[in-house]
Amino acid sequence: MAVAPHTLITIRFSHYNEKARWALDRVGIPYRERPFMPMFHIPAVAFATRGTGRADHSSTRFSTPVLVTASGDVLADSTAIAQFADRHAEPNARLFGDPEAERWAKRFDEELFVHTRRVVYHHILPATSVILEIARRNTGRWQYWLGRLTVPAIRPLMSRLMRISPASVARSLARVETVVADVEQLLSDGRPYLVGDTFSIADLNFATGLSPFLWLSESEGYGARMPAAAEVSTAFDAFVRSFRERPAGELVLRMFAAERGRRVLPAP
């Protein structure tokens, strides 16, 4: 059996990690995924990066995804991994290169990912059974059993790290609503993609950045096995349904259906 030359360290259900997986899968770059639950990922990331990961407004230096390439290079950022993958694509299938697409993508990086994460964690952190089910479906047995012992202690720590409070969640939801409204204004002319006539980094960032609000399943193309939204709460299920029915949500569902499994030829 062939061994994948690259290793991808992930929190499997994270939308940042889905962005990296999508970019790598798109050009057929093989990798071995090492999935972790939040907090349990820190030793693996620290070892891979030797503590040199980069912190920013939305993440710590121990954040995922981290790609360790066959040559030993370490990429500790989802955009850097997408750029690495894109260098292997044919010129006419590149994600990057259009200035307008890259401007939108940068906005989604800054104004979407961190805010959808905060809102969704606000919903799921109180649901211990859901957290454990996510662990059972997406990580090894030891993480599930360790989670049973540690979730009560980890929950308040994660809430503090992500600055989750009723006020911050309301602000994050407002930021997402502004971005979504602007995207839906673009979509009002019937365009198939956000910029131009082909799938770009703008589409990839928007689809993955908004994906937590749609709570996508593995059968819909998402790279993690998630329990139903209704298992989180009735309120969260209604929240997810409302975003799925919006034009922006329909775009995300279409991007996952049409583009998530599509392969483009690698550059020679």
C-alpha positions in Angstrom: 0.0 0.0 0.0 1.4 3.4 -1.0 2.1 5.8 1.9 0.8 9.4 1.6 3.8 11.7 1.4 2.2 14.5 3.4 0.6 14.6 6.8 -2.3 16.9 7.6 -3.0 17.6 11.3 -6.6 18.6 11.8 -9.6 19.2 14.0 -11.6 17.2 11.5 -14.9 19.1 11.8 -13.3 22.5 11.7 -14.2 24.6 8.7 -10.6 25.9 8.5 -9.5 22.3 8.1 -12.2 21.6 5.5 -10.8 24.5 3.4 -7.3 22.8 3.5 -8.7 19.3 2.7 -10.7 20.7 -0.2 -7.8 22.5 -1.8 -5.6 19.4 -1.5 -8.2 17.0 -2.7 -9.0 19.2 -5.6 -5.6 18.6 -7.2 -5.3 15.0 -5.9 -2.4 15.6 -3.5 -2.3 12.6 -1.2 -2.0 13.1 2.5 -2.5 11.2 5.8 -5.0 13.0 8.1 -4.4 13.0 11.8 -7.6 14.2 13.3 -8.0 15.5 16.8 -10.6 17.0 19.1 -10.0 20.6 20.2 -7.3 20.9 22.9 -6.1 17.3 22.2 -4.5 18.6 19.0 -2.1 20.9 20.8 0.8 18.4 21.5 0.7 17.2 17.8 0.7 20.8 16.5 3.5 21.8 18.9 5.6 18.9 17.9 5.1 19.5 14.2 5.7 23.2 14.3 8.3 23.2 17.1 6.1 26.0 18.6 6.7 28.3 15.7 3.1 28.5 14.5 1.7 32.0 13.8 -1.0 33.5 16.0 -3.4 36.1 14.6 -6.8 37.6 15.4 -8.6 34.3 15.0 -6.2 31.6 16.1 -3.3 30.7 18.3 0.1 29.3 17.3 -1.2 25.8 18.1 -4.1 26.1 15.6 -5.0 23.6 12.9 -4.7 22.8 10.0 -1.0 22.0 9.8 0.5 20.3 6.8 3.8 18.6 7.1 5.1 18.0 3.5 7.1 15.1 2.3 10.2 17.4 2.2 9.6 18.4 5.9 8.2 21.9 5.3 5.5 22.9 7.7 2.5 25.0 6.6 0.4 26.1 9.6 -2.3 28.1 7.9 -5.3 27.1 5.8 -4.6 29.7 3.2 -0.9 28.7 2.9 -2.0 25.1 2.4 -4.5 26.2 -0.3 -1.7 28.1 -2.0 0.6 25.1 -1.8 -2.1 22.9 -3.4 -2.9 25.5 -6.0 0.6 25.5 -7.3 -0.1 21.9 -8.5 -3.1 22.9 -10.6 -3.3 23.6 -14.3 -3.1 27.4 -15.0 -6.8 27.5 -16.1 -8.0 25.8 -12.9 -6.1 27.9 -10.4 -7.9 29.1 -7.3 -5.7 32.2 -6.9 -4.7 34.8 -9.5 -7.8 37.0 -9.8 -7.4 40.1 -7.7 -11.1 40.5 -7.1 -11.5 36.9 -6.0 -8.6 37.3 -3.7 -10.1 40.4 -2.2 -13.3 38.6 -1.4 -11.4 35.6 -0.1 -9.4 37.9 2.3 -12.6 39.4 3.5 -14.1 36.0 4.2 -11.0 35.0 6.0 -11.2 38.0 8.3 -15.0 38.5 8.7 -16.5 35.1 8.3 -14.5 32.1 9.7 -13.9 33.3 13.2 -17.5 34.5 13.6 -19.3 31.4 12.3 -17.0 29.4 14.6 -17.9 31.5 17.7 -21.7 31.3 17.0 -21.7 27.5 16.4 -19.5 26.8 19.5 -22.0 28.8 21.5 -24.6 26.3 20.5 -22.6 23.1 20.8 -20.5 23.6 23.9 -23.4 23.1 26.3 -24.3 19.8 24.5 -21.9 17.3 26.0 -23.5 14.3 24.3 -23.0 16.0 20.9 -19.4 16.8 21.6 -18.7 13.2 22.5 -20.6 12.0 19.5 -18.4 14.2 17.2 -15.4 12.7 18.9 -16.6 9.1 18.5 -17.4 9.6 14.8 -14.2 11.6 13.9 -11.3 10.5 16.1 -9.8 7.5 17.7 -11.3 5.7 20.6 -8.8 7.2 23.1 -10.0 10.7 22.4 -13.6 9.7 22.9 -12.9 8.2 26.3 -10.6 11.0 27.3 -13.3 13.4 26.2 -15.8 11.8 28.6 -13.4 12.6 31.4 -12.3 16.1 30.4 -15.2 17.8 28.6 -16.5 19.5 31.8 -13.1 21.1 32.3 -12.4 21.9 28.7 -15.8 23.5 28.0 -15.2 26.7 30.0 -11.6 27.0 28.8 -12.7 26.9 25.1 -15.4 29.4 25.9 -12.8 31.8 27.2 -10.3 31.2 24.4 -13.0 31.9 21.8 -14.4 34.8 23.8 -17.9 33.4 23.8 -20.5 35.5 25.5 -24.1 36.6 24.6 -22.7 40.0 23.5 -19.9 38.6 21.4 -22.1 36.0 19.8 -24.6 38.7 18.9 -21.8 40.8 17.4 -20.4 37.8 15.4 -23.9 37.0 14.1 -24.2 40.6 12.9 -20.8 40.5 11.2 -21.8 37.3 9.4 -25.2 38.8 8.4 -23.4 41.8 6.8 -21.1 39.5 4.8 -23.9 37.2 3.7 -26.1 40.2 2.6 -23.2 41.5 0.4 -22.8 38.1 -1.1 -26.5 37.7 -1.8 -26.4 41.1 -3.5 -23.8 39.6 -5.9 -25.9 36.5 -6.4 -28.9 38.6 -7.3 -27.8 38.8 -11.0 -27.8 35.0 -11.3 -24.1 34.4 -11.5 -22.9 30.8 -10.9 -19.8 31.8 -9.1 -18.9 34.8 -6.9 -16.2 36.1 -9.3 -15.9 35.2 -13.0 -17.0 32.0 -14.7 -15.0 29.5 -12.7 -14.5 28.2 -9.1 -12.1 30.4 -7.3 -10.6 31.0 -3.9 -13.5 33.4 -3.2 -16.0 30.5 -3.6 -13.9 28.1 -1.6 -13.5 30.5 1.3 -17.2 31.5 1.3 -18.4 27.9 1.1 -16.1 26.7 3.9 -16.4 29.9 6.0 -20.2 29.7 6.1 -20.4 25.9 6.3 -20.8 25.8 10.1 -24.1 27.6 9.8 -25.3 24.9 7.3 -24.0 22.0 9.5 -23.2 19.9 6.4 -23.2 16.1 6.5 -20.6 13.8 5.0 -23.1 12.8 2.3 -23.3 16.5 1.3 -19.5 16.5 0.8 -18.2 17.7 4.1 -15.1 16.0 5.4 -16.4 15.1 8.8 -19.1 12.9 10.2 -21.5 15.2 12.1 -24.6 14.3 14.2 -27.9 15.9 13.1 -28.4 19.6 14.0 -31.5 18.6 15.9 -29.3 16.7 18.3 -27.7 19.9 19.3 -30.9 21.7 20.1 -34.3 22.6 18.5 -33.1 26.2 18.3 -29.9 25.2 16.5 -31.8 23.0 14.1 -34.1 26.0 13.2 -31.1 28.2 12.9 -29.4 25.9 10.4 -32.6 25.4 8.4 -33.0 29.2 8.1 -29.5 29.6 6.6 -29.9 26.7 4.2 -33.0 28.4 2.7 -31.2 31.6 1.9 -29.5 32.3 -1.5 -26.1 32.3 0.2 -26.9 28.9 1.8 -28.1 27.5 -1.5 -24.8 28.6 -3.1 -22.8 26.8 -0.4 -24.8 23.6 -0.8 -24.3 23.8 -4.6 -20.6 24.4 -4.3 -20.2 21.4 -2.1 -22.4 19.3 -4.4 -20.7 20.4 -7.7 -17.1 21.2 -6.7 -16.2 19.4 -3.5 -15.6 16.1 -5.2 -14.3 17.5 -8.5 -10.7 16.9 -9.4 -8.7 19.2 -11.7 -5.7 17.9 -13.5 -2.4 18.7 -11.8 0.1 20.8 -13.6 2.8 18.7 -15.4 
